[in-house]
Amino acid sequence: MFFSRPGVASSRHPRLAEKPFQINTSLNYEVRSGDPYSRTVQVTGGTTITSFVMPVDPRGTYSLPKFKLMDLRIRKNVRLAAGRRVNLEASTYNLLNANTVASLQTRSGSTFGKPTGTSAILQPRSIEVSASFSF
């Protein structure tokens, strides 16, 4: 486990194994603590500076939820005659289908603490399948 910035921890646990029938599997599990944030308020009415945003809570009063990501990759290399080869691969990203909030509204008001849009939530599970032929 290492700390990328004060109070935020990140840990990765990659694993690679060759299973029977020469099938390679790779599993990556990553856990990251949520980023700290604090509530803010927009102040308006100045002449030189007409509006600005200032924090109203100490820094790091709140934090986003932990990210728990697991990715899986399976690969099979098939040797053919005359030095030809077929590589088959399937990768699954966000295997556990986590829907963790990645960013949210920090400004005081009715939307405080709500996700800031569809891109503020971790992308859903996706699967990629590929094949290549070498000759």
C-alpha positions, 0 to 999 in steps of 0.5 A: 500500500502506498500513499499518493497524497496525505490521507489518500491510500492506493493499493494494487494487487496484480496476479498472473497465472498460466492455467492448464492448456496454456491459458494465461490469466491476469487479475488486477484488483485495485483499491483506492480511498476516496478523494477528500473534499470540503463544502464550498459557497459562492460569494457575490457582490464585490466591485473588483471581484464580482464573485468567488468560491470559498470553502466553508468547512475545513479541507478534507471534512468529507471524502468520496467513497473507496474505489474497488476495481477488478479487471480480468484478462484471459489469453490463449495462444494457438500455434498452427502449422508453418509458424503461424499463430492465432492469439485469442484474448478476452478482457473484462474491465470493472468485473464487479460492476462497481458504480462508485461516485467519482466526483460530486457537487461540493457547492452548498445548496440542494445539489450538495453531495450529488454526482455531477453528471453521468461521467461522475459515476464509474463506467459499467462493466465492459468486455473486450474480445479480440483475435489476431493471426500471425504468419 
